[in-house]
Amino acid sequence: AILDDPMECSRGERLSITLAKNRINRNPERLGKAKVEVDIFELLRDSEYETAETMCQILPKGVVAVLGPSSSPASSSIISNICGEKEVPHFKVAPEEFVKFQFQRFTTLNLHPSNTDISVAVAGILNFFNCTTACLICAKAECLLNLEKLLRQFLISKDTLSVRMLDDTRDPTPLLKEIRDDKTATIIIHANASMSHTILLKAAELGMVSAYYTYIFTNLEFSLQRMDSLVDDRVNILGFSIFNQSHAFFQEFAQSLNQSWQENCDHVPFTGPALSSALLFDAVYAVVTAVQELNRSQEIGVKPLSCGSAQIWQHGTSLMNYLRMVELEGLTGHIEFNSKGQRSNYALKILQFTRNGFRQIGQWHVAEGLSMDSRLYASNTSDSLFNTTLVVTTILENPYLMLKGNHQEMEGNDRYEGFCVDMLKELAEILRFNYKIRLVGDGVYGVPEANGTWTGMVGELIARKADLAVAGLTITAEREKVIDFSKPFMTLGISILYRVHMTGHFQCPGFSCHGVPQCRTCTMSLPNRKGTKRSPHIATEELTPSQAPDSSLREKKVVYIYSPILGSQPP
């Protein structure tokens, strides 16, 4: 095995190979059989020259396969080329970094899921949530080629996908600010686990880790990062995992790595086994399984080879054929390869971040596609709002929201009273959330500006300065285009529109102009008295002539609630 993980406080690849070797050799079924030996060589850096020298030291020893490295793409390419010339199997445990290397040699197999599969899985998630607008953050230029399937879906569907590339400074802050200003809610991050975590931390500093955003991480190790620093657990964070925690050896494997980290490191670098260590463990088992099957038909042995000669290993082609027929259950799930040496017939678990860690909400299978557990994903609203604080924007208007007579002596929500305050108290008690009442800054309900922005409470909701608006806010077609309203409630079941005559004196509606005077007087007194009492059933904001469909119509309205948190699920 060629490892680029020399530190004991890193991914634990050396220990994982040792665990696999010892477990195989201790198997009672292998009594009397040859022992499995795995020699480990270390790469100090991703250098083609040093890698070639290392391979020339390995070949004379006689090997049946070469494993690794996990994070040195240039070195991995050189190893594949040399192994191809000598017909020695090479196991990769990392995704292909460069498209030109994805068409690998016959002697090369890759246990890591392909970028194409991950791309299709991400596209499936976006389809499931009916997401039509998203942003892709790329750490490397190859990102666009690696996620080609995802890009093609957006081209075919004509949905919107913006792509932003990290610059040489590796600071994601400028990109995140642009995404925030564009009001993009779904963000796909294609980077390694460390950079993905950095991007999320920067997003938290910018206030972008909230219920308004959805993050999808393509890195299969992201769920191993520590998320303790995230304050708002309402943010929708989705990722993938390939670990098979039901495997008989998984818990012992994880405990062994964790114990090694605790003994040799200042802090535990991961919350679970690193992916590369588990893939190397499975690679050892795959090679041993194939060799055992090949030995049933012919006796094989290793042969010293040299970089300076044209000699090949005579059993290499046969072993490769048997490796392509291997089927076993490993620490990373079902292991099987297609004719190209790529992993096939496996499943990616789809994980969602919660206050208790990541939980599985579905899976994507190579053959069966996406399957989601809607019960787990669409969690109870009361659970998602538990112990959270919502900013409520509102406006002073009797009897919905009023200042108490002694409000100067009080602070916070205690300064206010009214129908809206009573309703908020009841909602907060039922759904177990906290709230902070804040008067709208400009003192208006909300109208569109010439530049496309909105004023008032509507503007604060769009700008995400508030989570909830509770007020006597009229539903209009323009407002419904930019915010969602709750369904009307506590109405009398009847609305009366009357025409305002621009000239002449006001005349009573036709339905009350006939009949006896006593009946007419009684009919007109009802709305007058209700308007005087300011019943909470009827609000008081009036549509101006410019807002009304017919400039001669005026409208009364009822109280409505708007909240993207209460009223909708994230994509």
C-alpha positions as CSV (number, residue, x, y, z in Angstrom):
1,A,0.0,0.0,0.0
2,I,1.2,3.5,-0.8
3,L,-0.1,6.0,1.7
4,D,0.1,9.8,1.8
5,D,-1.2,9.8,5.3
6,P,1.9,9.5,7.5
7,M,0.6,11.2,10.5
8,E,-1.0,9.2,13.3
9,C,-3.3,12.1,14.0
10,S,-4.7,12.1,10.5
11,R,-7.0,9.6,8.7
12,G,-5.8,6.4,10.3
13,E,-5.1,4.6,7.0
14,R,-2.1,2.7,8.4
15,L,-4.1,1.4,11.3
16,S,-7.1,0.4,9.0
17,I,-4.8,-1.8,6.8
18,T,-3.4,-3.4,9.9
19,L,-6.8,-4.1,11.3
20,A,-7.9,-5.7,7.9
21,K,-4.8,-7.9,7.7
22,N,-5.1,-9.1,11.3
23,R,-8.8,-9.9,11.0
24,I,-8.2,-11.9,7.9
25,N,-5.3,-13.8,9.3
26,R,-7.1,-14.7,12.5
27,N,-10.1,-16.1,10.6
28,P,-10.4,-19.8,11.6
29,E,-11.2,-20.7,8.0
30,R,-7.7,-19.6,7.0
31,L,-5.8,-22.0,9.2
32,G,-3.0,-23.6,7.3
33,K,-3.2,-21.0,4.5
34,A,-0.8,-18.4,3.5
35,K,-0.7,-15.3,5.7
36,V,-1.7,-11.9,4.2
37,E,1.1,-9.4,4.3
38,V,0.7,-5.7,3.4
39,D,3.9,-3.6,3.1
40,I,3.3,0.1,3.6
41,F,5.2,2.9,1.7
42,E,4.8,6.5,2.4
43,L,4.6,9.5,0.0
44,L,5.7,12.8,1.5
45,R,4.1,14.8,-1.3
46,D,2.2,14.5,-4.5
47,S,5.2,14.1,-6.8
48,E,5.3,12.0,-10.0
49,Y,9.0,11.6,-9.8
50,E,9.1,10.4,-6.2
51,T,6.1,8.1,-6.9
52,A,7.9,6.5,-9.8
53,E,10.9,5.8,-7.6
54,T,8.7,4.3,-4.9
55,M,7.0,2.0,-7.4
56,C,10.5,0.8,-8.7
57,Q,11.2,-0.2,-5.1
58,I,8.0,-2.1,-4.7
59,L,8.0,-4.1,-7.9
60,P,11.1,-6.2,-7.1
61,K,9.5,-7.4,-3.9
62,G,6.7,-9.1,-5.9
63,V,3.1,-7.9,-5.2
64,V,-0.4,-9.1,-6.1
65,A,-1.9,-5.5,-5.9
66,V,-1.1,-1.9,-5.1
67,L,-3.4,0.1,-2.9
68,G,-3.7,3.9,-2.7
69,P,-2.9,6.7,-2.3
70,S,-6.0,8.5,-1.1
71,S,-5.3,12.2,-1.7
72,S,-2.5,12.5,-4.3
73,P,-4.1,12.5,-7.8
74,A,-0.8,13.0,-9.8
75,S,0.9,10.2,-7.9
76,S,-2.1,7.9,-8.3
77,S,-2.0,8.4,-12.1
78,I,1.6,7.4,-12.2
79,I,0.9,4.3,-10.2
80,S,-1.9,3.3,-12.5
81,N,0.3,3.7,-15.5
82,I,3.1,1.6,-14.1
83,C,0.7,-1.1,-12.8
84,G,-0.9,-1.2,-16.2
85,E,2.4,-1.8,-17.9
86,K,3.2,-4.6,-15.5
87,E,-0.3,-6.0,-15.3
88,V,-0.6,-5.6,-11.5
89,P,-4.0,-4.6,-10.1
90,H,-4.2,-1.1,-8.7
91,F,-6.9,-0.1,-6.2
92,K,-7.8,3.6,-6.0
93,V,-9.7,5.0,-3.0
94,A,-10.2,8.6,-4.1
95,P,-12.5,10.2,-6.7
96,E,-10.9,11.1,-10.1
97,E,-9.6,14.6,-10.0
98,F,-9.1,15.0,-13.7
99,V,-11.4,13.9,-16.5
100,K,-8.6,12.7,-18.7
101,F,-7.8,10.1,-16.0
102,Q,-11.4,8.8,-15.7
103,F,-10.9,6.4,-18.6
104,Q,-8.6,4.2,-16.5
105,R,-6.6,1.2,-17.5
106,F,-7.9,-2.4,-17.3
107,T,-5.7,-3.0,-14.2
108,T,-7.2,-0.1,-12.3
109,L,-10.2,-0.3,-10.0
110,N,-11.7,2.5,-7.9
111,L,-13.6,1.8,-4.7
112,H,-14.6,5.5,-4.3
113,P,-18.0,6.4,-5.9
114,S,-17.6,8.3,-9.1
115,N,-18.2,12.0,-9.5
116,T,-20.8,11.1,-12.1
117,D,-22.8,9.1,-9.6
118,I,-22.6,11.9,-7.0
119,S,-23.7,14.4,-9.7
120,V,-26.8,12.3,-10.5
121,A,-27.6,11.9,-6.8
122,V,-27.5,15.7,-6.3
123,A,-29.7,16.2,-9.3
124,G,-32.2,13.7,-7.9
125,I,-32.4,15.6,-4.6
126,L,-33.0,18.9,-6.4
127,N,-35.8,17.3,-8.4
128,F,-37.3,15.8,-5.3
129,F,-37.6,19.3,-3.6
130,N,-38.6,21.0,-6.9
131,C,-35.7,23.3,-6.7
132,T,-35.4,25.5,-9.8
133,T,-32.7,27.9,-8.6
134,A,-29.4,26.9,-7.1
135,C,-25.8,28.0,-6.8
136,L,-22.8,25.7,-7.2
137,I,-19.6,26.6,-5.3
138,C,-16.5,25.0,-6.8
139,A,-13.1,24.7,-5.1
140,K,-11.3,23.6,-8.3
141,A,-11.8,24.2,-12.0
142,E,-12.4,20.5,-12.7
143,C,-15.7,20.8,-10.7
144,L,-17.7,21.7,-13.9
145,L,-16.5,18.5,-15.6
146,N,-16.9,16.3,-12.6
147,L,-20.5,17.4,-12.1
148,E,-21.4,17.4,-15.8
149,K,-24.6,15.4,-15.3
150,L,-25.9,18.0,-12.8
151,L,-25.1,20.9,-15.3
152,R,-26.8,19.0,-18.1
153,Q,-30.0,18.7,-16.1
154,F,-30.2,22.5,-15.6
155,L,-29.5,23.1,-19.3
156,I,-32.3,20.7,-20.3
157,S,-34.9,21.9,-17.8
158,K,-34.0,25.6,-18.2
159,D,-33.8,26.0,-14.5
160,T,-31.2,28.5,-13.0
161,L,-27.8,27.3,-11.8
162,S,-25.2,29.9,-11.0
163,V,-21.6,28.7,-10.7
164,R,-19.0,30.5,-8.5
165,M,-15.3,29.5,-8.2
166,L,-13.1,30.0,-5.2
167,D,-10.2,32.3,-6.1
168,D,-6.5,31.8,-5.1
169,T,-7.0,33.3,-1.7
170,R,-9.4,30.4,-0.9
171,D,-11.6,32.9,1.0
172,P,-15.3,32.1,0.3
173,T,-16.6,35.3,1.9
174,P,-16.9,37.3,-1.3
175,L,-18.8,34.5,-3.0
176,L,-21.1,34.0,-0.1
177,K,-22.0,37.7,-0.1
178,E,-22.9,37.6,-3.8
179,I,-25.1,34.6,-3.2
180,R,-26.8,36.3,-0.3
181,D,-27.4,39.4,-2.4
182,D,-28.9,37.2,-5.2
183,K,-31.4,35.7,-2.7
184,T,-30.3,32.2,-3.7
185,A,-31.5,29.7,-1.1
186,T,-30.0,26.4,-2.3
187,I,-26.2,26.1,-2.3
188,I,-24.3,23.1,-3.6
189,I,-20.7,22.9,-2.4
190,H,-18.2,20.7,-4.3
191,A,-15.0,20.8,-2.2
192,N,-13.0,18.6,0.2
193,A,-14.3,18.1,3.7
194,S,-12.0,20.8,5.2
195,M,-12.9,23.5,2.7
196,S,-16.6,22.6,2.9
197,H,-16.5,23.1,6.6
198,T,-14.7,26.5,6.2
199,I,-17.3,27.6,3.7
200,L,-20.1,26.8,6.2
201,L,-18.4,28.6,9.0
202,K,-18.0,31.7,6.8
203,A,-21.6,31.4,5.9
204,A,-22.5,31.4,9.6
205,E,-20.6,34.6,10.1
206,L,-22.6,36.2,7.3
207,G,-25.9,35.1,8.8
208,M,-26.5,32.6,6.0
209,V,-26.9,29.5,8.3
210,S,-30.6,29.8,9.0
211,A,-33.9,28.3,8.0
212,Y,-33.9,30.2,4.8
213,Y,-30.9,28.3,3.3
214,T,-30.3,24.7,2.1
215,Y,-26.8,23.4,1.7
216,I,-25.9,20.2,-0.2
217,F,-22.4,18.9,0.2
218,T,-20.9,16.5,-2.4
219,N,-18.0,15.4,-0.2
220,L,-18.7,12.0,1.3
221,E,-16.7,12.8,4.5
222,F,-18.5,16.0,5.3
223,S,-20.7,14.3,7.9
224,L,-17.6,13.5,9.9
225,Q,-16.9,17.2,10.5
226,R,-17.7,18.8,13.8
227,M,-20.8,21.0,13.6
228,D,-20.9,22.2,17.2
229,S,-20.2,25.8,16.2
230,L,-23.5,26.1,14.3
231,V,-25.9,28.0,16.4
232,D,-29.0,27.8,14.3
233,D,-29.9,24.1,13.8
234,R,-32.9,25.0,11.6
235,V,-30.6,25.3,8.6
236,N,-31.2,22.5,6.1
237,I,-27.8,20.8,5.6
238,L,-27.8,17.7,3.4
239,G,-24.8,15.4,2.6
240,F,-23.9,11.8,1.6
241,S,-22.4,8.9,3.4
242,I,-21.4,5.4,2.2
243,F,-20.5,3.8,5.5
244,N,-22.2,0.5,6.4
245,Q,-22.7,0.8,10.1
246,S,-24.5,-2.5,10.2
247,H,-21.3,-4.3,9.3
248,A,-20.2,-6.8,12.0
249,F,-16.8,-5.1,12.3
250,F,-17.8,-1.5,11.9
251,Q,-18.1,-0.5,15.6
252,E,-14.9,-2.2,16.5
253,F,-13.2,-0.5,13.6
254,A,-14.5,2.9,14.6
255,Q,-13.5,2.3,18.3
256,S,-10.0,1.3,17.3
257,L,-9.4,4.4,15.3
258,N,-10.9,6.6,18.0
259,Q,-8.7,5.1,20.6
260,S,-5.6,5.6,18.5
261,W,-6.5,9.3,18.0
262,Q,-7.1,9.7,21.7
263,E,-3.7,8.2,22.6
264,N,-1.6,9.9,20.0
265,C,-3.4,13.2,19.2
266,D,-4.2,16.4,21.0
267,H,-7.7,16.2,19.7
268,V,-9.8,13.7,17.8
269,P,-9.8,14.9,14.2
270,F,-13.0,13.2,13.1
271,T,-16.3,12.2,14.7
272,G,-16.0,8.8,13.0
273,P,-13.8,6.7,10.7
274,A,-12.3,8.6,7.7
275,L,-13.6,7.4,4.4
276,S,-10.2,6.6,3.0
277,S,-9.4,4.3,5.9
278,A,-12.6,2.3,5.4
279,L,-12.0,2.1,1.7
280,L,-8.5,0.7,2.2
281,F,-9.9,-1.8,4.7
282,D,-12.4,-3.0,2.0
283,A,-9.7,-3.0,-0.7
284,V,-7.6,-5.5,1.3
285,Y,-10.7,-7.8,1.6
286,A,-11.5,-7.4,-2.1
287,V,-8.0,-8.5,-3.1
288,V,-7.9,-11.4,-0.7
289,T,-11.3,-12.6,-1.9
290,A,-10.3,-12.5,-5.5
291,V,-7.0,-14.3,-4.9
292,Q,-8.8,-17.1,-3.0
293,E,-11.2,-17.6,-5.9
294,L,-8.4,-17.6,-8.4
295,N,-6.5,-20.1,-6.4
296,R,-9.3,-22.6,-6.8
297,S,-8.6,-22.9,-10.5
298,Q,-4.8,-22.3,-10.6
299,E,-2.0,-21.9,-8.2
300,I,-0.6,-18.4,-8.3
301,G,2.5,-16.8,-6.9
302,V,4.1,-13.4,-6.9
303,K,7.0,-12.6,-9.2
304,P,9.7,-10.0,-8.8
305,L,9.4,-7.3,-11.5
306,S,11.6,-4.4,-12.5
307,C,11.0,-1.0,-13.9
308,G,13.8,-1.5,-16.3
309,S,12.4,-4.6,-18.0
310,A,9.4,-5.4,-20.1
311,Q,8.4,-8.4,-17.8
312,I,4.7,-8.6,-16.7
313,W,3.0,-10.6,-13.9
314,Q,1.5,-13.6,-15.7
315,H,-1.4,-13.9,-13.3
316,G,-2.4,-10.2,-13.4
317,T,-5.0,-10.4,-16.1
318,S,-6.7,-13.4,-14.5
319,L,-6.7,-11.7,-11.1
320,M,-8.3,-8.6,-12.7
321,N,-11.1,-10.7,-14.1
322,Y,-11.8,-12.2,-10.7
323,L,-11.7,-8.8,-9.1
324,R,-14.4,-7.6,-11.4
325,M,-16.5,-10.6,-10.3
326,V,-16.1,-9.8,-6.5
327,E,-19.2,-9.2,-4.6
328,L,-19.0,-8.6,-0.8
329,E,-20.4,-6.4,2.0
330,G,-17.7,-4.1,3.4
331,L,-17.4,-1.2,5.8
332,T,-18.6,1.0,2.9
333,G,-21.5,-1.1,1.8
334,H,-21.9,-3.4,-1.1
335,I,-18.7,-3.9,-3.2
336,E,-19.0,-4.7,-6.8
337,F,-17.3,-3.4,-10.0
338,N,-18.5,-2.9,-13.6
339,S,-16.5,-3.7,-16.7
340,K,-14.7,-0.3,-16.4
341,G,-13.4,-1.0,-12.9
342,Q,-15.8,1.5,-11.4
343,R,-17.8,0.7,-8.3
344,S,-21.4,-0.3,-9.1
345,N,-24.6,-1.5,-7.5
346,Y,-24.1,0.4,-4.3
347,A,-26.1,3.1,-2.4
348,L,-25.4,6.5,-1.1
349,K,-27.1,7.4,2.2
350,I,-28.6,10.9,2.2
351,L,-28.1,12.6,5.6
352,Q,-29.7,15.6,7.1
353,F,-28.1,17.7,9.9
354,T,-30.2,18.0,13.1
355,R,-29.4,19.2,16.7
356,N,-28.5,15.6,17.5
357,G,-26.2,15.1,14.6
358,F,-26.8,13.7,11.1
359,R,-29.7,11.4,10.4
360,Q,-30.6,9.4,7.3
361,I,-33.6,10.7,5.4
362,G,-33.2,8.6,2.2
363,Q,-30.8,7.0,-0.2
364,W,-29.7,7.1,-3.8
365,H,-29.0,3.7,-5.5
366,V,-27.0,3.4,-8.7
367,A,-29.7,1.2,-10.3
368,E,-32.8,2.2,-8.4
369,G,-32.3,6.0,-8.1
370,L,-33.5,8.2,-5.3
371,S,-35.8,7.1,-2.5
372,M,-36.7,9.6,0.3
373,D,-38.4,9.0,3.6
374,S,-40.8,11.9,3.6
375,R,-41.9,11.2,7.2
376,L,-38.3,11.9,8.4
377,Y,-37.6,14.8,6.2
378,A,-40.9,16.7,6.8
379,S,-40.4,16.8,10.6
380,N,-43.0,18.2,12.9
381,T,-43.2,22.0,12.8
382,S,-43.3,22.1,16.6
383,D,-40.1,20.2,16.8
384,S,-38.3,22.4,14.2
385,L,-39.4,25.6,16.1
386,F,-38.7,24.3,19.6
387,N,-36.7,26.8,21.7
388,T,-36.0,29.0,18.7
389,T,-36.5,32.8,18.6
390,L,-38.4,34.4,15.7
391,V,-38.3,38.1,14.9
392,V,-41.8,39.3,14.4
393,T,-42.3,42.5,12.4
394,T,-45.6,44.4,12.9
395,I,-47.1,47.9,13.0
396,L,-49.0,49.9,15.6
397,E,-52.7,49.7,14.8
398,N,-55.7,49.5,17.2
399,P,-56.8,46.9,18.3
400,Y,-54.2,44.6,16.8
401,L,-51.1,46.1,18.3
402,M,-51.0,48.9,20.9
403,L,-48.6,50.3,23.3
404,K,-49.6,49.8,27.0
405,G,-50.2,52.9,29.0
406,N,-47.1,52.4,31.1
407,H,-44.9,51.0,28.2
408,Q,-42.1,53.4,29.1
409,E,-41.5,51.4,32.3
410,M,-41.4,48.0,30.4
411,E,-39.1,46.3,28.0
412,G,-39.4,43.9,25.1
413,N,-42.7,42.2,24.3
414,D,-44.2,43.4,27.5
415,R,-44.6,46.9,26.1
416,Y,-47.3,45.8,23.7
417,E,-50.9,44.5,23.9
418,G,-53.7,43.7,21.5
419,F,-55.2,41.0,19.4
420,C,-51.9,40.2,17.6
421,V,-50.0,39.9,20.9
422,D,-52.6,37.5,22.3
423,M,-52.5,35.4,19.2
424,L,-48.6,35.3,19.2
425,K,-48.7,34.1,22.8
426,E,-51.0,31.3,22.0
427,L,-49.0,30.2,18.9
428,A,-45.7,30.3,20.9
429,E,-47.2,28.2,23.6
430,I,-48.5,25.6,21.2
431,L,-45.4,25.4,19.0
432,R,-42.9,26.1,21.8
433,F,-41.0,28.9,20.2
434,N,-39.9,32.3,21.5
435,Y,-40.5,35.6,19.7
436,K,-39.3,39.2,19.6
437,I,-41.8,41.8,18.5
438,R,-40.2,44.6,16.5
439,L,-42.0,47.6,14.9
440,V,-41.4,48.0,11.2
441,G,-38.8,50.6,10.6
442,D,-40.5,52.8,8.1
443,G,-44.0,52.4,9.7
444,V,-45.7,51.2,6.5
445,Y,-47.3,47.9,5.4
446,G,-45.3,47.5,2.2
447,V,-45.5,48.7,-1.3
448,P,-43.2,48.0,-4.3
449,E,-40.5,50.6,-5.2
450,A,-39.5,51.6,-8.8
451,N,-36.2,49.7,-8.4
452,G,-38.0,46.4,-7.5
453,T,-37.5,46.5,-3.8
454,W,-40.3,46.6,-1.2
455,T,-40.9,48.9,1.8
456,G,-42.5,48.2,5.1
457,M,-43.2,44.8,6.6
458,V,-43.2,43.1,3.2
459,G,-39.7,44.5,2.5
460,E,-38.4,43.2,5.9
461,L,-39.7,39.7,5.1
462,I,-38.1,39.7,1.7
463,A,-34.8,40.9,3.1
464,R,-35.0,38.3,5.8
465,K,-34.7,40.9,8.5
466,A,-37.8,39.3,10.1
467,D,-39.1,35.7,10.3
468,L,-42.8,36.5,10.7
469,A,-45.2,39.4,10.1
470,V,-48.4,39.6,12.2
471,A,-50.6,42.5,11.3
472,G,-53.7,43.6,9.5
473,L,-52.0,43.2,6.1
474,T,-54.2,43.1,3.0
475,I,-53.7,40.3,0.5
476,T,-52.9,41.7,-3.0
477,A,-51.7,40.1,-6.2
478,E,-48.5,42.0,-6.0
479,R,-47.7,41.0,-2.5
480,E,-48.6,37.3,-3.1
481,K,-45.8,37.3,-5.8
482,V,-43.1,38.0,-3.2
483,I,-44.4,36.5,0.1
484,D,-46.8,33.8,1.3
485,F,-49.9,34.6,3.4
486,S,-51.6,32.4,5.9
487,K,-55.2,31.4,5.1
488,P,-57.8,34.0,6.2
489,F,-59.3,33.2,9.5
490,M,-61.9,34.7,12.0
491,T,-63.9,36.3,9.3
492,L,-67.7,36.9,9.3
493,G,-68.1,34.9,6.1
494,I,-69.2,38.0,4.1
495,S,-67.5,40.9,2.5
496,I,-69.1,44.1,1.3
497,L,-67.6,46.3,-1.4
498,Y,-69.2,49.6,-2.1
499,R,-68.5,52.0,-5.0
500,V,-67.0,55.4,-4.2
501,H,-68.5,58.0,-6.6
502,M,-65.9,60.5,-7.5
503,T,-68.5,63.2,-8.1
504,G,-71.7,64.1,-6.4
505,H,-72.9,63.0,-3.0
506,F,-72.6,59.4,-1.7
507,Q,-75.7,57.3,-2.4
508,C,-76.6,54.3,-0.4
509,P,-76.2,50.9,-2.1
510,G,-79.1,49.7,-4.2
511,F,-80.1,46.8,-2.0
512,S,-80.9,49.2,0.9
513,C,-82.7,51.9,-1.1
514,H,-86.0,50.1,-1.3
515,G,-88.4,49.0,1.4
516,V,-89.4,50.7,4.6
517,P,-87.2,53.4,6.2
518,Q,-86.8,51.4,9.4
519,C,-85.3,48.4,7.6
520,R,-83.0,50.7,5.7
521,T,-81.8,52.3,8.9
522,C,-81.1,49.0,10.5
523,T,-79.2,47.7,7.6
524,M,-76.8,50.6,7.4
525,S,-76.2,50.7,11.1
526,L,-74.5,47.2,11.3
527,P,-71.2,48.0,9.4
528,N,-71.1,51.4,11.0
529,R,-71.1,50.0,14.5
530,K,-68.7,47.2,13.7
531,G,-66.3,49.7,12.1
532,T,-66.5,51.9,15.2
533,K,-65.6,49.0,17.6
534,R,-62.7,47.9,15.5
535,S,-63.5,44.3,15.8
536,P,-60.5,41.9,15.3
537,H,-62.5,40.2,12.7
538,I,-62.0,43.2,10.4
539,A,-58.8,45.1,9.8
540,T,-58.5,48.8,9.0
541,E,-55.8,49.2,6.3
542,E,-57.5,50.4,3.1
543,L,-56.3,49.9,-0.4
544,T,-55.5,53.2,-2.1
545,P,-57.1,53.8,-5.5
546,S,-53.8,52.9,-7.2
547,Q,-53.7,49.6,-5.4
548,A,-57.3,48.5,-6.0
549,P,-58.2,46.7,-9.2
550,D,-61.0,49.2,-9.7
551,S,-60.0,52.7,-8.5
552,S,-63.5,53.3,-7.3
553,L,-63.5,50.3,-4.9
554,R,-62.3,50.3,-1.3
555,E,-61.7,47.2,0.7
556,K,-61.7,46.1,4.3
557,K,-59.4,43.2,5.3
558,V,-58.7,40.7,8.1
559,V,-55.5,39.7,10.0
560,Y,-53.1,37.5,8.2
561,I,-49.8,35.8,9.1
562,Y,-46.9,35.3,6.9
563,S,-43.9,33.1,7.7
564,P,-41.5,31.2,5.4
565,I,-40.7,29.1,8.5
566,L,-44.3,28.1,9.4
567,G,-45.7,28.0,5.9
568,S,-43.2,26.1,3.8
569,Q,-40.5,23.5,3.8
570,P,-37.0,24.2,2.5
571,P,-36.2,22.8,-1.0
